[in-house]
Every structure is written in C-alpha cells, then in structure tokens.
Amino acid sequence: MAEMHDATEAYLETILEIEEEGVTPIRARLVERLGLSAPAVSEQVNRLVDQGYAELLDDRTLKLTDAGRALATSIVRRHRLAERLLVDVIGLEWEKVHREADRWEHAISADVEAKLVELLGDPMTCPHGNPIPGSLRTTEVVPTVVLSQAEPGRVTVTRVSERLEVDDDAMVLIAHGGLIPGSAAEVLDRRDDGVLVRTDAGDRVVPEAIARLLWVAPV
C-alpha cells in the first residue's frame, strides 16, 4: 500500500511539474519523465482516475481534479522545502539535493512543514529556481527565456527544469559550469550543438538538450 501511495504522489507531482513548464500533460510525457513503460503508465493513470485525482479528457489530455491538484501542490511544496533545507542548512551539494528530497517529501508532516517555513524564512523558490507553491512572499516577475533562445549578451540564470534535475550528468555540468540559478553569465554565441556561454568558471558550450531546459533573464 505504501508503494501504491508513493506512486500516486510521484505521478501527481510529475503532472504538476509538466504543467509548470507550459507542456500539455499526456501519458507520453509521463513515460518520458518517469522512464517507465507505456502500459505501466496507463495502468497508474487509470488508477489516478479511479481515485478521483485526475480526469482523462477526450483528446487524451490529463487534467488534475481539485483533489488531485491539492495533493500534487502539497507534494511539490514539501519537496522544494526539503531541497532548500538540504542546501541552505545542511549544506548538501546543489546537484545532489533533488534525489535526496525525493526521499524526504513523503515523510514531512504538516507540523514539520510549518517549522521548515519558519526556519527557512518562507522561501519563494527551491535551489533550482522553481517556485514553492504556497509561499506568502511575492516578487516582481522578470521575463525569462530558455538559454537555447537567448540572444548574445549578459543574462542571469533563473531556473532549471525538473527534467534536468534527474539527469546527474546535466546537473554536474550546470553546477561546475557556474550556471546555478542566481549566477551571472554571458551568452556569446548560439551554435548548432548548443550555446557558447561565459561564466566565472570560464567559457563552455552548453549542449542544446540542456540549453532548452535552462531559463535565463536578459540583463
């Protein structure tokens, strides 16, 4: 039963993350994100529908119900608060916190969540720049663009896609390349194989597959 519960939460969390990136949630996207077979994903999606957490529309789009969205939001909130704790307080390396927070998110109670918010100062984003649902703090919305579409010039790294957070090699490249959210960079050239950038760590080409999932704000 615990495994089924965790699977339900993992699927709801993934659907919400797909929506955050402006992508339409369908079963094929879940197959890509979760690395599971199409039959396994279809079975779990049907279970979400039976549980009242999601609807499968006529165009095969997945839509979270009010109950599903509330649970998904709670999971994402706990996960991203755990990431902030791991980086800001415990000092775990930035590129390692996503996988560790996957373990923590299922064990954080409402009381612990409230204490985390108090301890961390109600942070607005996780260490990867993604918004923490339910934060009471507000900030000015800054226009952003994915790095693969950024024009040459100075930029600030703002957000890393959840898709990259499960790619260990990509996270190491981002961390060692000085491209952690909040870092300054300069886009030098857009090339067929990626984007040439200059950071405090030097010049390097960010592969296209990573540049499409890394958001920056022109300075």
N, C-alpha and C positions, 0 to 999 in steps of 0.2 A: 504493500500500500504506500509505503514511503517513496519507493521508486516511481510509482504512478503519480504521486503528488509532485515530486520534483520534476517529472517530465511535463506535467501540466504547466507548472510555473515557468519552465525553460521555454516552452512554446509560446506562452503568452508574452514573456519578456522579449522574445525574438520578433514576434509580430509587431509589438510596440516600437522596437528599435528600427524595424524596416519602415514603419510609418514615419518615424522621425526624420528619415533621410529622403522623404518625398517619394518613396517607391510604393507601388501598389502591392499589398500582401496577397500572394497566391501561393499555392502549395509548392510550386517550382522554386520560389525564392526561399522557402523554408528548407527544401532539400539542399540548396546551395549553402545556406548559412549554417545548418546543423550537421552537414556532411553525412546524412542518413539516406537510406533508400527511399524511393518514391512510395512503395507500398507501406513502409513503416510510418512515413509522414502522413499518408492518407488515413491510416488507422488512428493515429493520435489526433488528427484534425477532426475526424468523426467523433472521437471521444470528447473533444472540446465542445462540439456542437451539442452532443447529448447532455453534457454537464451544464449547458446554458451559458458558456463563456464566449462562444463565437457563433457567427452565422456564416453559412456558405451561400453566397448570392448566386443568381442565375448566370452571371458572367464568370463564375468560379472564384471571384474575389472573396477574401476572408474579411469579415467585419467583426470586431470585438463588440460584445454586448456591454451594457453598463457594468454588469458584474465582472465581466472579463477585463474591461479596461481598468476598473478599480483595483483588481488584483494585480494586473500587469504593472500598473503605476507603482503600487506598493513594492513589488519585487525590484523594479528598476531603481526606485528610491533607496532601498536598503543596500542594493549592490553598489551604487555610486557613493553612498555614505561610507560604506566599508572601504572602498578604494581610497577615499580621502583620508580615513583613519590610517590605513596601511602606509600611505606616502607621508602624510603630514606629521603623524605622531610616532609610528613605529619605524619609519624610515626604510621601508622595503623599496627596492629598486623600481622605478616607474614602469619599466616594461614587464614586470612580473605581477603587478597588482591585479590585473583583470582576472586571471585564472584563480588567484587566491580568493578574491572577492566572490567568485562563483561558489566557493565552499561556505563562505560566511553568510551570504544573503538569506539562506534558508533557516539560519539559526538565530537571527536577530529579532528579538521580541519588540513589542511596541514601547515598553519601558526603556529598553536599551537604545532603541532608535531615538527616543526623546533625549536621552543623555548624550548620544552622539551629536545631535544637532546643537545642543548646548556647548559641548566640548569643542566642536569644530567651528562654531560661530555661524551656523546655518549657511553653509557654502552653497553657491549657486550652481557650480559645475563640479564634475568629477575631475581627477587629474588629467583626463584625456580631453577635457573641454566640453563634454556632453552635459546638458542641463540636468540638474537634480530636481525631479518633479516635487512640487510642494514647498519649495524654498520660498520664504516670505520676502527675501531680498529681491530688489529689482535693479536693473542696469540698462543703460542705453543700448539699443540694438544696433550692432555695427554690421554693415553689409559685408558679406563674405563670398568667396568663390572657391571652387576646388582648385588645387595647385596646378592641375593639368590645363586649366583655362586662364590662369593668371597671366597678365601682361608683364613684361620686364619692368622691374622696379622693386622698391622696398615693400616688404609685407611683414605682417605679424601672424604667426601660426595660431589658429584659434581652436581647432577641433580635429580629432582623429575618429574616423568611422569605427563603429563597433566591429565591423567586418575585419578591420586590421588588428584589432585587439586580441584576436585569437590566432594571429599569424606571428609566431615567435620571431622569425627572421625579419619580418617587416618592422616589428616593434623595436628590435635591436638596432636596425638601420636608422629608424626615426630618432631613437634616444642618442645613439652615438653620433648621428649627423647633426645634432643641435636643432632638431625640429619639434621639440616638445612644445605643446601649447603655451603661449606667452613669449616664445622665443622670437627674436627678430631674424629676418632672412632677406636676401635679395635674389629675385628671380633674374637670372642672366640670359637664359635662352630656353625656348620650347623646342624640343627636338623629337624626332620620330620615336626614339627609345625612351623618352622621359623628359624631365625638366632639369636643367642645369641651375643649381642654386648655390649661393654663397652664405655661409653661416659662420659663427665663431669657431666651428670645427673644421672650416675650410670649404673648398669647392667640391661638389659632387653632383652626380646625376641621380635624381630620384626616379626610379622606374615608373613608367606610365601607370601600371596597375596600382601602385601606391599613391601616385600623384592624384589619381581620380578619387581617392578616398581620404584626402587630407585637405582641410579647409584653411584658407588664409584670408586676412583682411588687408587690402592695399593700404599703405601708409600715405 
